[in-house]
């Protein structure tokens, strides 16, 4: 599932997302995602990350139901 999530995020990233790199790892409470997004401000980067993750999970259709998305700095 980790590799599928990586692929889904890359597939949904647009040039406007400005994602340079991502890391997806299994963590004790689920899956941890670290996104490296180029933006003028931290708030702009967070907004892009939220939009990317929400859009990717909504469009994936591969069984991410039941997961809760928690954003940390």
PDB file of N, CA, C, O and CB in Angstrom:
ATOM      1  N   UNK A   1       0.829  -1.199   0.000  1.00  0.00           N
ATOM      2  CA  UNK A   1       0.000   0.000   0.000  1.00  0.00           C
ATOM      3  C   UNK A   1       0.871   1.260   0.000  1.00  0.00           C
ATOM      4  O   UNK A   1       0.459   2.286  -0.542  1.00  0.00           O
ATOM      5  CB  UNK A   1      -0.941   0.000   1.216  1.00  0.00           C
ATOM      6  N   UNK A   2       2.066   1.201   0.597  1.00  0.00           N
ATOM      7  CA  UNK A   2       2.948   2.363   0.671  1.00  0.00           C
ATOM      8  C   UNK A   2       3.341   2.826  -0.731  1.00  0.00           C
ATOM      9  O   UNK A   2       3.272   4.015  -1.045  1.00  0.00           O
ATOM     10  CB  UNK A   2       4.207   2.035   1.499  1.00  0.00           C
ATOM     11  N   UNK A   3       3.750   1.881  -1.563  1.00  0.00           N
ATOM     12  CA  UNK A   3       4.179   2.246  -2.913  1.00  0.00           C
ATOM     13  C   UNK A   3       3.012   2.761  -3.752  1.00  0.00           C
ATOM     14  O   UNK A   3       3.183   3.660  -4.576  1.00  0.00           O
ATOM     15  CB  UNK A   3       4.827   1.046  -3.603  1.00  0.00           C
ATOM     16  N   UNK A   4       1.842   2.196  -3.544  1.00  0.00           N
ATOM     17  CA  UNK A   4       0.662   2.677  -4.260  1.00  0.00           C
ATOM     18  C   UNK A   4       0.352   4.114  -3.870  1.00  0.00           C
ATOM     19  O   UNK A   4      -0.003   4.928  -4.724  1.00  0.00           O
ATOM     20  CB  UNK A   4      -0.549   1.775  -3.977  1.00  0.00           C
ATOM     21  N   UNK A   5       0.483   4.431  -2.590  1.00  0.00           N
ATOM     22  CA  UNK A   5       0.231   5.798  -2.135  1.00  0.00           C
ATOM     23  C   UNK A   5       1.244   6.771  -2.735  1.00  0.00           C
ATOM     24  O   UNK A   5       0.878   7.867  -3.157  1.00  0.00           O
ATOM     25  CB  UNK A   5       0.274   5.869  -0.602  1.00  0.00           C
ATOM     26  N   UNK A   6       2.509   6.376  -2.774  1.00  0.00           N
ATOM     27  CA  UNK A   6       3.530   7.222  -3.421  1.00  0.00           C
ATOM     28  C   UNK A   6       3.145   7.507  -4.866  1.00  0.00           C
ATOM     29  O   UNK A   6       3.179   8.653  -5.315  1.00  0.00           O
ATOM     30  CB  UNK A   6       4.924   6.543  -3.367  1.00  0.00           C
ATOM     31  N   UNK A   7       2.778   6.452  -5.589  1.00  0.00           N
ATOM     32  CA  UNK A   7       2.410   6.608  -6.994  1.00  0.00           C
ATOM     33  C   UNK A   7       1.202   7.517  -7.164  1.00  0.00           C
ATOM     34  O   UNK A   7       1.170   8.357  -8.064  1.00  0.00           O
ATOM     35  CB  UNK A   7       2.126   5.251  -7.615  1.00  0.00           C
ATOM     36  N   UNK A   8       0.217   7.349  -6.304  1.00  0.00           N
ATOM     37  CA  UNK A   8      -0.995   8.176  -6.383  1.00  0.00           C
ATOM     38  C   UNK A   8      -0.667   9.644  -6.144  1.00  0.00           C
ATOM     39  O   UNK A   8      -1.169  10.515  -6.853  1.00  0.00           O
ATOM     40  CB  UNK A   8      -2.044   7.698  -5.362  1.00  0.00           C
ATOM     41  N   UNK A   9       0.168   9.923  -5.155  1.00  0.00           N
ATOM     42  CA  UNK A   9       0.520  11.314  -4.866  1.00  0.00           C
ATOM     43  C   UNK A   9       1.288  11.935  -6.030  1.00  0.00           C
ATOM     44  O   UNK A   9       1.009  13.069  -6.421  1.00  0.00           O
ATOM     45  CB  UNK A   9       1.353  11.399  -3.579  1.00  0.00           C
ATOM     46  N   UNK A  10       2.253  11.202  -6.586  1.00  0.00           N
ATOM     47  CA  UNK A  10       2.985  11.739  -7.746  1.00  0.00           C
ATOM     48  C   UNK A  10       2.040  11.959  -8.920  1.00  0.00           C
ATOM     49  O   UNK A  10       2.157  12.960  -9.627  1.00  0.00           O
ATOM     50  CB  UNK A  10       4.130  10.785  -8.161  1.00  0.00           C
ATOM     51  N   UNK A  11       1.110  11.042  -9.135  1.00  0.00           N
ATOM     52  CA  UNK A  11       0.187  11.163 -10.261  1.00  0.00           C
ATOM     53  C   UNK A  11      -0.730  12.374 -10.136  1.00  0.00           C
ATOM     54  O   UNK A  11      -1.147  12.944 -11.144  1.00  0.00           O
ATOM     55  CB  UNK A  11      -0.646   9.907 -10.382  1.00  0.00           C
ATOM     56  N   UNK A  12      -1.041  12.765  -8.917  1.00  0.00           N
ATOM     57  CA  UNK A  12      -1.943  13.894  -8.708  1.00  0.00           C
ATOM     58  C   UNK A  12      -1.222  15.229  -8.504  1.00  0.00           C
ATOM     59  O   UNK A  12      -1.856  16.283  -8.489  1.00  0.00           O
ATOM     60  CB  UNK A  12      -2.816  13.619  -7.523  1.00  0.00           C
ATOM     61  N   UNK A  13       0.080  15.182  -8.350  1.00  0.00           N
ATOM     62  CA  UNK A  13       0.843  16.429  -8.197  1.00  0.00           C
ATOM     63  C   UNK A  13       0.909  17.138  -9.547  1.00  0.00           C
ATOM     64  O   UNK A  13       1.238  16.532 -10.567  1.00  0.00           O
ATOM     65  CB  UNK A  13       2.285  16.148  -7.646  1.00  0.00           C
ATOM     66  N   UNK A  14       0.598  18.400  -9.534  1.00  0.00           N
ATOM     67  CA  UNK A  14       0.660  19.218 -10.749  1.00  0.00           C
ATOM     68  C   UNK A  14       1.836  20.183 -10.627  1.00  0.00           C
ATOM     69  O   UNK A  14       2.412  20.310  -9.547  1.00  0.00           O
ATOM     70  CB  UNK A  14      -0.682  19.998 -10.981  1.00  0.00           C
ATOM     71  N   UNK A  15       2.197  20.854 -11.694  1.00  0.00           N
ATOM     72  CA  UNK A  15       3.244  21.868 -11.568  1.00  0.00           C
ATOM     73  C   UNK A  15       2.913  22.924 -10.517  1.00  0.00           C
ATOM     74  O   UNK A  15       3.812  23.452  -9.863  1.00  0.00           O
ATOM     75  CB  UNK A  15       3.475  22.539 -12.905  1.00  0.00           C
ATOM     76  N   UNK A  16       1.635  23.233 -10.354  1.00  0.00           N
ATOM     77  CA  UNK A  16       1.223  24.217  -9.354  1.00  0.00           C
ATOM     78  C   UNK A  16       1.440  23.705  -7.928  1.00  0.00           C
ATOM     79  O   UNK A  16       1.622  24.501  -7.007  1.00  0.00           O
ATOM     80  CB  UNK A  16      -0.246  24.584  -9.556  1.00  0.00           C
ATOM     81  N   UNK A  17       1.422  22.398  -7.744  1.00  0.00           N
ATOM     82  CA  UNK A  17       1.688  21.826  -6.426  1.00  0.00           C
ATOM     83  C   UNK A  17       3.125  22.090  -6.009  1.00  0.00           C
ATOM     84  O   UNK A  17       3.408  22.280  -4.827  1.00  0.00           O
ATOM     85  CB  UNK A  17       1.404  20.320  -6.422  1.00  0.00           C
ATOM     86  N   UNK A  18       4.033  22.101  -6.980  1.00  0.00           N
ATOM     87  CA  UNK A  18       5.467  22.351  -6.755  1.00  0.00           C
ATOM     88  C   UNK A  18       6.084  21.341  -5.779  1.00  0.00           C
ATOM     89  O   UNK A  18       6.922  21.696  -4.950  1.00  0.00           O
ATOM     90  CB  UNK A  18       5.673  23.774  -6.220  1.00  0.00           C
ATOM     91  N   UNK A  19       5.657  20.079  -5.892  1.00  0.00           N
ATOM     92  CA  UNK A  19       6.225  19.043  -5.043  1.00  0.00           C
ATOM     93  C   UNK A  19       7.564  18.615  -5.619  1.00  0.00           C
ATOM     94  O   UNK A  19       7.664  18.261  -6.793  1.00  0.00           O
ATOM     95  CB  UNK A  19       5.265  17.833  -4.917  1.00  0.00           C
ATOM     96  N   UNK A  20       8.587  18.652  -4.784  1.00  0.00           N
ATOM     97  CA  UNK A  20       9.925  18.283  -5.222  1.00  0.00           C
ATOM     98  C   UNK A  20      10.293  16.862  -4.819  1.00  0.00           C
ATOM     99  O   UNK A  20      11.066  16.199  -5.511  1.00  0.00           O
ATOM    100  CB  UNK A  20      10.934  19.250  -4.661  1.00  0.00           C
ATOM    101  N   UNK A  21       9.750  16.395  -3.713  1.00  0.00           N
ATOM    102  CA  UNK A  21      10.108  15.079  -3.197  1.00  0.00           C
ATOM    103  C   UNK A  21       9.032  14.639  -2.222  1.00  0.00           C
ATOM    104  O   UNK A  21       8.325  15.471  -1.653  1.00  0.00           O
ATOM    105  CB  UNK A  21      11.509  15.097  -2.514  1.00  0.00           C
ATOM    106  N   UNK A  22       8.906  13.331  -2.027  1.00  0.00           N
ATOM    107  CA  UNK A  22       8.010  12.851  -0.991  1.00  0.00           C
ATOM    108  C   UNK A  22       8.563  11.583  -0.378  1.00  0.00           C
ATOM    109  O   UNK A  22       9.351  10.863  -0.990  1.00  0.00           O
ATOM    110  CB  UNK A  22       6.608  12.610  -1.550  1.00  0.00           C
ATOM    111  N   UNK A  23       8.140  11.332   0.824  1.00  0.00           N
ATOM    112  CA  UNK A  23       8.510  10.138   1.570  1.00  0.00           C
ATOM    113  C   UNK A  23       7.258   9.540   2.166  1.00  0.00           C
ATOM    114  O   UNK A  23       6.474  10.231   2.817  1.00  0.00           O
ATOM    115  CB  UNK A  23       9.552  10.455   2.672  1.00  0.00           C
ATOM    116  N   UNK A  24       7.075   8.261   1.942  1.00  0.00           N
ATOM    117  CA  UNK A  24       5.932   7.570   2.527  1.00  0.00           C
ATOM    118  C   UNK A  24       6.486   6.369   3.279  1.00  0.00           C
ATOM    119  O   UNK A  24       7.215   5.554   2.712  1.00  0.00           O
ATOM    120  CB  UNK A  24       4.876   7.136   1.429  1.00  0.00           C
ATOM    121  N   UNK A  25       6.141   6.263   4.547  1.00  0.00           N
ATOM    122  CA  UNK A  25       6.665   5.197   5.403  1.00  0.00           C
ATOM    123  C   UNK A  25       5.566   4.666   6.314  1.00  0.00           C
ATOM    124  O   UNK A  25       4.637   5.382   6.689  1.00  0.00           O
ATOM    125  CB  UNK A  25       7.858   5.705   6.241  1.00  0.00           C
ATOM    126  N   UNK A  26       5.702   3.395   6.654  1.00  0.00           N
ATOM    127  CA  UNK A  26       4.826   2.827   7.675  1.00  0.00           C
ATOM    128  C   UNK A  26       5.288   3.370   9.025  1.00  0.00           C
ATOM    129  O   UNK A  26       6.484   3.390   9.317  1.00  0.00           O
ATOM    130  CB  UNK A  26       4.848   1.248   7.649  1.00  0.00           C
ATOM    131  N   UNK A  27       4.344   3.803   9.837  1.00  0.00           N
ATOM    132  CA  UNK A  27       4.617   4.287  11.195  1.00  0.00           C
ATOM    133  C   UNK A  27       3.701   3.529  12.148  1.00  0.00           C
ATOM    134  O   UNK A  27       2.739   2.902  11.703  1.00  0.00           O
ATOM    135  CB  UNK A  27       4.399   5.849  11.314  1.00  0.00           C
ATOM    136  N   UNK A  28       3.977   3.574  13.439  1.00  0.00           N
ATOM    137  CA  UNK A  28       3.174   2.780  14.374  1.00  0.00           C
ATOM    138  C   UNK A  28       1.657   2.980  14.264  1.00  0.00           C
ATOM    139  O   UNK A  28       0.895   2.038  14.479  1.00  0.00           O
ATOM    140  CB  UNK A  28       3.597   3.100  15.761  1.00  0.00           C
ATOM    141  N   UNK A  29       1.221   4.181  13.935  1.00  0.00           N
ATOM    142  CA  UNK A  29      -0.222   4.437  13.901  1.00  0.00           C
ATOM    143  C   UNK A  29      -0.794   4.467  12.492  1.00  0.00           C
ATOM    144  O   UNK A  29      -1.936   4.887  12.310  1.00  0.00           O
ATOM    145  CB  UNK A  29      -0.523   5.740  14.582  1.00  0.00           C
ATOM    146  N   UNK A  30      -0.027   4.029  11.478  1.00  0.00           N
ATOM    147  CA  UNK A  30      -0.562   4.024  10.115  1.00  0.00           C
ATOM    148  C   UNK A  30       0.513   4.278   9.074  1.00  0.00           C
ATOM    149  O   UNK A  30       1.488   3.533   8.975  1.00  0.00           O
ATOM    150  CB  UNK A  30      -1.651   5.062   9.980  1.00  0.00           C
ATOM    151  N   UNK A  31       0.327   5.327   8.306  1.00  0.00           N
ATOM    152  CA  UNK A  31       1.249   5.689   7.236  1.00  0.00           C
ATOM    153  C   UNK A  31       1.661   7.134   7.427  1.00  0.00           C
ATOM    154  O   UNK A  31       0.812   8.005   7.618  1.00  0.00           O
ATOM    155  CB  UNK A  31       0.608   5.473   5.834  1.00  0.00           C
ATOM    156  N   UNK A  32       2.959   7.395   7.378  1.00  0.00           N
ATOM    157  CA  UNK A  32       3.470   8.756   7.488  1.00  0.00           C
ATOM    158  C   UNK A  32       3.888   9.262   6.118  1.00  0.00           C
ATOM    159  O   UNK A  32       4.561   8.557   5.367  1.00  0.00           O
ATOM    160  CB  UNK A  32       4.653   8.822   8.471  1.00  0.00           C
ATOM    161  N   UNK A  33       3.494  10.462   5.801  1.00  0.00           N
ATOM    162  CA  UNK A  33       3.837  11.077   4.523  1.00  0.00           C
ATOM    163  C   UNK A  33       4.572  12.377   4.810  1.00  0.00           C
ATOM    164  O   UNK A  33       4.108  13.200   5.598  1.00  0.00           O
ATOM    165  CB  UNK A  33       2.565  11.328   3.646  1.00  0.00           C
ATOM    166  N   UNK A  34       5.714  12.556   4.171  1.00  0.00           N
ATOM    167  CA  UNK A  34       6.441  13.827   4.244  1.00  0.00           C
ATOM    168  C   UNK A  34       6.513  14.358   2.825  1.00  0.00           C
ATOM    169  O   UNK A  34       7.030  13.693   1.928  1.00  0.00           O
ATOM    170  CB  UNK A  34       7.888  13.657   4.879  1.00  0.00           C
ATOM    171  N   UNK A  35       5.995  15.554   2.627  1.00  0.00           N
ATOM    172  CA  UNK A  35       5.999  16.190   1.313  1.00  0.00           C
ATOM    173  C   UNK A  35       6.959  17.369   1.317  1.00  0.00           C
ATOM    174  O   UNK A  35       6.948  18.184   2.240  1.00  0.00           O
ATOM    175  CB  UNK A  35       4.578  16.649   0.917  1.00  0.00           C
ATOM    176  N   UNK A  36       7.774  17.455   0.301  1.00  0.00           N
ATOM    177  CA  UNK A  36       8.660  18.601   0.127  1.00  0.00           C
ATOM    178  C   UNK A  36       8.051  19.438  -0.982  1.00  0.00           C
ATOM    179  O   UNK A  36       8.102  19.071  -2.156  1.00  0.00           O
ATOM    180  CB  UNK A  36      10.148  18.165  -0.212  1.00  0.00           C
ATOM    181  N   UNK A  37       7.474  20.568  -0.597  1.00  0.00           N
ATOM    182  CA  UNK A  37       6.757  21.427  -1.534  1.00  0.00           C
ATOM    183  C   UNK A  37       7.369  22.809  -1.513  1.00  0.00           C
ATOM    184  O   UNK A  37       7.533  23.415  -0.455  1.00  0.00           O
ATOM    185  CB  UNK A  37       5.254  21.492  -1.194  1.00  0.00           C
ATOM    186  N   UNK A  38       7.705  23.301  -2.692  1.00  0.00           N
ATOM    187  CA  UNK A  38       8.278  24.635  -2.827  1.00  0.00           C
ATOM    188  C   UNK A  38       7.141  25.660  -2.778  1.00  0.00           C
ATOM    189  O   UNK A  38       6.170  25.561  -3.528  1.00  0.00           O
ATOM    190  CB  UNK A  38       9.099  24.765  -4.156  1.00  0.00           C
ATOM    191  N   UNK A  39       7.277  26.646  -1.883  1.00  0.00           N
ATOM    192  CA  UNK A  39       6.259  27.694  -1.753  1.00  0.00           C
ATOM    193  C   UNK A  39       6.877  28.909  -1.074  1.00  0.00           C
ATOM    194  O   UNK A  39       7.902  28.803  -0.400  1.00  0.00           O
ATOM    195  CB  UNK A  39       5.026  27.183  -0.948  1.00  0.00           C
ATOM    196  N   UNK A  40       6.254  30.042  -1.258  1.00  0.00           N
ATOM    197  CA  UNK A  40       6.759  31.291  -0.677  1.00  0.00           C
ATOM    198  C   UNK A  40       6.597  31.329   0.836  1.00  0.00           C
ATOM    199  O   UNK A  40       7.391  31.957   1.536  1.00  0.00           O
ATOM    200  CB  UNK A  40       6.045  32.479  -1.295  1.00  0.00           C
ATOM    201  N   UNK A  41       5.565  30.655   1.339  1.00  0.00           N
ATOM    202  CA  UNK A  41       5.328  30.654   2.776  1.00  0.00           C
ATOM    203  C   UNK A  41       4.989  29.244   3.248  1.00  0.00           C
ATOM    204  O   UNK A  41       4.605  28.381   2.459  1.00  0.00           O
ATOM    205  CB  UNK A  41       4.198  31.634   3.144  1.00  0.00           C
ATOM    206  N   UNK A  42       5.138  29.035   4.536  1.00  0.00           N
ATOM    207  CA  UNK A  42       4.772  27.751   5.124  1.00  0.00           C
ATOM    208  C   UNK A  42       3.280  27.493   4.948  1.00  0.00           C
ATOM    209  O   UNK A  42       2.872  26.366   4.668  1.00  0.00           O
ATOM    210  CB  UNK A  42       5.149  27.710   6.615  1.00  0.00           C
ATOM    211  N   UNK A  43       2.478  28.518   5.108  1.00  0.00           N
ATOM    212  CA  UNK A  43       1.033  28.367   4.961  1.00  0.00           C
ATOM    213  C   UNK A  43       0.665  27.937   3.548  1.00  0.00           C
ATOM    214  O   UNK A  43      -0.216  27.098   3.365  1.00  0.00           O
ATOM    215  CB  UNK A  43       0.324  29.673   5.312  1.00  0.00           C
ATOM    216  N   UNK A  44       1.328  28.501   2.557  1.00  0.00           N
ATOM    217  CA  UNK A  44       1.063  28.117   1.164  1.00  0.00           C
ATOM    218  C   UNK A  44       1.462  26.663   0.920  1.00  0.00           C
ATOM    219  O   UNK A  44       0.746  25.932   0.236  1.00  0.00           O
ATOM    220  CB  UNK A  44       1.823  29.047   0.192  1.00  0.00           C
ATOM    221  N   UNK A  45       2.583  26.246   1.468  1.00  0.00           N
ATOM    222  CA  UNK A  45       3.022  24.854   1.320  1.00  0.00           C
ATOM    223  C   UNK A  45       2.026  23.904   1.979  1.00  0.00           C
ATOM    224  O   UNK A  45       1.686  22.864   1.414  1.00  0.00           O
ATOM    225  CB  UNK A  45       4.427  24.661   1.930  1.00  0.00           C
ATOM    226  N   UNK A  46       1.567  24.258   3.160  1.00  0.00           N
ATOM    227  CA  UNK A  46       0.582  23.418   3.856  1.00  0.00           C
ATOM    228  C   UNK A  46      -0.715  23.319   3.065  1.00  0.00           C
ATOM    229  O   UNK A  46      -1.298  22.240   2.967  1.00  0.00           O
ATOM    230  CB  UNK A  46       0.297  23.973   5.257  1.00  0.00           C
ATOM    231  N   UNK A  47      -1.169  24.426   2.505  1.00  0.00           N
ATOM    232  CA  UNK A  47      -2.400  24.414   1.711  1.00  0.00           C
ATOM    233  C   UNK A  47      -2.245  23.517   0.490  1.00  0.00           C
ATOM    234  O   UNK A  47      -3.160  22.765   0.153  1.00  0.00           O
ATOM    235  CB  UNK A  47      -2.777  25.840   1.275  1.00  0.00           C
ATOM    236  N   UNK A  48      -1.106  23.589  -0.168  1.00  0.00           N
ATOM    237  CA  UNK A  48      -0.861  22.727  -1.328  1.00  0.00           C
ATOM    238  C   UNK A  48      -0.815  21.264  -0.918  1.00  0.00           C
ATOM    239  O   UNK A  48      -1.343  20.402  -1.621  1.00  0.00           O
ATOM    240  CB  UNK A  48       0.448  23.117  -2.021  1.00  0.00           C
ATOM    241  N   UNK A  49      -0.190  20.984   0.209  1.00  0.00           N
ATOM    242  CA  UNK A  49      -0.097  19.605   0.698  1.00  0.00           C
ATOM    243  C   UNK A  49      -1.480  19.056   1.020  1.00  0.00           C
ATOM    244  O   UNK A  49      -1.808  17.933   0.638  1.00  0.00           O
ATOM    245  CB  UNK A  49       0.806  19.531   1.943  1.00  0.00           C
ATOM    246  N   UNK A  50      -2.286  19.838   1.715  1.00  0.00           N
ATOM    247  CA  UNK A  50      -3.639  19.406   2.058  1.00  0.00           C
ATOM    248  C   UNK A  50      -4.455  19.118   0.805  1.00  0.00           C
ATOM    249  O   UNK A  50      -5.141  18.100   0.720  1.00  0.00           O
ATOM    250  CB  UNK A  50      -4.339  20.468   2.908  1.00  0.00           C
ATOM    251  N   UNK A  51      -4.375  20.012  -0.154  1.00  0.00           N
ATOM    252  CA  UNK A  51      -5.133  19.844  -1.396  1.00  0.00           C
ATOM    253  C   UNK A  51      -4.675  18.594  -2.141  1.00  0.00           C
ATOM    254  O   UNK A  51      -5.501  17.821  -2.626  1.00  0.00           O
ATOM    255  CB  UNK A  51      -4.981  21.086  -2.295  1.00  0.00           C
ATOM    256  N   UNK A  52      -3.360  18.393  -2.234  1.00  0.00           N
ATOM    257  CA  UNK A  52      -2.823  17.233  -2.926  1.00  0.00           C
ATOM    258  C   UNK A  52      -3.278  15.933  -2.267  1.00  0.00           C
ATOM    259  O   UNK A  52      -3.768  15.030  -2.945  1.00  0.00           O
ATOM    260  CB  UNK A  52      -1.301  17.300  -2.962  1.00  0.00           C
ATOM    261  N   UNK A  53      -3.119  15.838  -0.966  1.00  0.00           N
ATOM    262  CA  UNK A  53      -3.486  14.610  -0.259  1.00  0.00           C
ATOM    263  C   UNK A  53      -4.990  14.358  -0.362  1.00  0.00           C
ATOM    264  O   UNK A  53      -5.410  13.233  -0.635  1.00  0.00           O
ATOM    265  CB  UNK A  53      -3.059  14.689   1.220  1.00  0.00           C
ATOM    266  N   UNK A  54      -5.784  15.371  -0.152  1.00  0.00           N
ATOM    267  CA  UNK A  54      -7.238  15.204  -0.228  1.00  0.00           C
ATOM    268  C   UNK A  54      -7.671  14.770  -1.626  1.00  0.00           C
ATOM    269  O   UNK A  54      -8.468  13.842  -1.766  1.00  0.00           O
ATOM    270  CB  UNK A  54      -7.948  16.509   0.160  1.00  0.00           C
ATOM    271  N   UNK A  55      -7.156  15.429  -2.657  1.00  0.00           N
ATOM    272  CA  UNK A  55      -7.519  15.087  -4.033  1.00  0.00           C
ATOM    273  C   UNK A  55      -7.055  13.684  -4.397  1.00  0.00           C
ATOM    274  O   UNK A  55      -7.797  12.924  -5.020  1.00  0.00           O
ATOM    275  CB  UNK A  55      -6.923  16.100  -5.007  1.00  0.00           C
ATOM    276  N   UNK A  56      -5.841  13.340  -4.014  1.00  0.00           N
ATOM    277  CA  UNK A  56      -5.294  12.023  -4.354  1.00  0.00           C
ATOM    278  C   UNK A  56      -6.072  10.908  -3.677  1.00  0.00           C
ATOM    279  O   UNK A  56      -6.400   9.907  -4.314  1.00  0.00           O
ATOM    280  CB  UNK A  56      -3.824  11.940  -3.960  1.00  0.00           C
ATOM    281  N   UNK A  57      -6.369  11.067  -2.401  1.00  0.00           N
ATOM    282  CA  UNK A  57      -7.106  10.026  -1.694  1.00  0.00           C
ATOM    283  C   UNK A  57      -8.540   9.913  -2.202  1.00  0.00           C
ATOM    284  O   UNK A  57      -9.071   8.809  -2.314  1.00  0.00           O
ATOM    285  CB  UNK A  57      -7.105  10.304  -0.197  1.00  0.00           C
ATOM    286  N   UNK A  58      -9.162  11.035  -2.505  1.00  0.00           N
ATOM    287  CA  UNK A  58     -10.538  11.007  -2.997  1.00  0.00           C
ATOM    288  C   UNK A  58     -10.625  10.318  -4.359  1.00  0.00           C
ATOM    289  O   UNK A  58     -11.602   9.626  -4.645  1.00  0.00           O
ATOM    290  CB  UNK A  58     -11.096  12.431  -3.090  1.00  0.00           C
ATOM    291  N   UNK A  59      -9.616  10.505  -5.189  1.00  0.00           N
ATOM    292  CA  UNK A  59      -9.644   9.962  -6.545  1.00  0.00           C
ATOM    293  C   UNK A  59      -9.079   8.549  -6.647  1.00  0.00           C
ATOM    294  O   UNK A  59      -9.259   7.886  -7.668  1.00  0.00           O
ATOM    295  CB  UNK A  59      -8.881  10.866  -7.462  1.00  0.00           C
ATOM    296  N   UNK A  60      -8.400   8.083  -5.605  1.00  0.00           N
ATOM    297  CA  UNK A  60      -7.668   6.823  -5.717  1.00  0.00           C
ATOM    298  C   UNK A  60      -8.559   5.609  -5.915  1.00  0.00           C
ATOM    299  O   UNK A  60      -8.315   4.786  -6.797  1.00  0.00           O
ATOM    300  CB  UNK A  60      -6.837   6.620  -4.500  1.00  0.00           C
ATOM    301  N   UNK A  61      -9.595   5.502  -5.091  1.00  0.00           N
ATOM    302  CA  UNK A  61     -10.485   4.362  -5.205  1.00  0.00           C
ATOM    303  C   UNK A  61      -9.824   3.020  -4.908  1.00  0.00           C
ATOM    304  O   UNK A  61     -10.318   1.987  -5.360  1.00  0.00           O
ATOM    305  CB  UNK A  61     -11.061   4.331  -6.566  1.00  0.00           C
ATOM    306  N   UNK A  62      -8.713   3.007  -4.153  1.00  0.00           N
ATOM    307  CA  UNK A  62      -8.042   1.732  -3.904  1.00  0.00           C
ATOM    308  C   UNK A  62      -8.066   1.336  -2.432  1.00  0.00           C
ATOM    309  O   UNK A  62      -7.204   0.583  -1.979  1.00  0.00           O
ATOM    310  CB  UNK A  62      -6.610   1.801  -4.387  1.00  0.00           C
ATOM    311  N   UNK A  63      -9.020   1.823  -1.702  1.00  0.00           N
ATOM    312  CA  UNK A  63      -9.188   1.311  -0.356  1.00  0.00           C
ATOM    313  C   UNK A  63      -8.541   2.101   0.758  1.00  0.00           C
ATOM    314  O   UNK A  63      -8.058   1.508   1.723  1.00  0.00           O
ATOM    315  CB  UNK A  63      -8.680  -0.024  -0.309  1.00  0.00           C
ATOM    316  N   UNK A  64      -8.513   3.402   0.662  1.00  0.00           N
ATOM    317  CA  UNK A  64      -7.993   4.211   1.752  1.00  0.00           C
ATOM    318  C   UNK A  64      -9.109   4.647   2.695  1.00  0.00           C
ATOM    319  O   UNK A  64      -8.892   5.482   3.574  1.00  0.00           O
ATOM    320  CB  UNK A  64      -7.261   5.429   1.204  1.00  0.00           C
ATOM    321  N   UNK A  65     -10.295   4.088   2.515  1.00  0.00           N
ATOM    322  CA  UNK A  65     -11.392   4.385   3.439  1.00  0.00           C
ATOM    323  C   UNK A  65     -10.991   3.930   4.834  1.00  0.00           C
ATOM    324  O   UNK A  65     -10.318   2.912   4.999  1.00  0.00           O
ATOM    325  CB  UNK A  65     -12.717   3.692   2.989  1.00  0.00           C
ATOM    326  N   UNK A  66     -11.405   4.683   5.819  1.00  0.00           N
ATOM    327  CA  UNK A  66     -11.087   4.325   7.183  1.00  0.00           C
ATOM    328  C   UNK A  66      -9.833   4.985   7.709  1.00  0.00           C
ATOM    329  O   UNK A  66      -9.558   4.920   8.907  1.00  0.00           O
ATOM    330  CB  UNK A  66     -10.951   2.866   7.290  1.00  0.00           C
ATOM    331  N   UNK A  67      -9.060   5.623   6.831  1.00  0.00           N
ATOM    332  CA  UNK A  67      -7.875   6.350   7.275  1.00  0.00           C
ATOM    333  C   UNK A  67      -8.268   7.763   7.650  1.00  0.00           C
ATOM    334  O   UNK A  67      -9.168   8.344   7.044  1.00  0.00           O
ATOM    335  CB  UNK A  67      -6.784   6.360   6.183  1.00  0.00           C
ATOM    336  N   UNK A  68      -7.614   8.307   8.622  1.00  0.00           N
ATOM    337  CA  UNK A  68      -7.805   9.692   9.016  1.00  0.00           C
ATOM    338  C   UNK A  68      -6.540  10.454   8.638  1.00  0.00           C
ATOM    339  O   UNK A  68      -5.428   9.996   8.901  1.00  0.00           O
ATOM    340  CB  UNK A  68      -8.116   9.818  10.550  1.00  0.00           C
ATOM    341  N   UNK A  69      -6.712  11.602   8.030  1.00  0.00           N
ATOM    342  CA  UNK A  69      -5.571  12.420   7.636  1.00  0.00           C
ATOM    343  C   UNK A  69      -5.334  13.444   8.729  1.00  0.00           C
ATOM    344  O   UNK A  69      -6.225  14.223   9.070  1.00  0.00           O
ATOM    345  CB  UNK A  69      -5.808  13.112   6.253  1.00  0.00           C
ATOM    346  N   UNK A  70      -4.113  13.440   9.283  1.00  0.00           N
ATOM    347  CA  UNK A  70      -3.721  14.387  10.319  1.00  0.00           C
ATOM    348  C   UNK A  70      -2.498  15.135   9.805  1.00  0.00           C
ATOM    349  O   UNK A  70      -1.490  14.517   9.461  1.00  0.00           O
ATOM    350  CB  UNK A  70      -3.425  13.665  11.689  1.00  0.00           C
ATOM    351  N   UNK A  71      -2.579  16.442   9.752  1.00  0.00           N
ATOM    352  CA  UNK A  71      -1.458  17.252   9.294  1.00  0.00           C
ATOM    353  C   UNK A  71      -0.676  17.766  10.478  1.00  0.00           C
ATOM    354  O   UNK A  71      -1.231  18.363  11.400  1.00  0.00           O
ATOM    355  CB  UNK A  71      -1.942  18.417   8.428  1.00  0.00           C
ATOM    356  N   UNK A  72       0.618  17.528  10.441  1.00  0.00           N
ATOM    357  CA  UNK A  72       1.518  18.053  11.465  1.00  0.00           C
ATOM    358  C   UNK A  72       2.539  18.929  10.773  1.00  0.00           C
ATOM    359  O   UNK A  72       2.765  18.800   9.569  1.00  0.00           O
ATOM    360  CB  UNK A  72       2.213  16.904  12.273  1.00  0.00           C
ATOM    361  N   UNK A  73       3.150  19.812  11.522  1.00  0.00           N
ATOM    362  CA  UNK A  73       4.162  20.677  10.912  1.00  0.00           C
ATOM    363  C   UNK A  73       5.379  19.870  10.683  1.00  0.00           C
ATOM    364  O   UNK A  73       6.374  20.385  10.175  1.00  0.00           O
ATOM    365  CB  UNK A  73       4.481  21.902  11.780  1.00  0.00           C
TER     366      UNK A  73
END
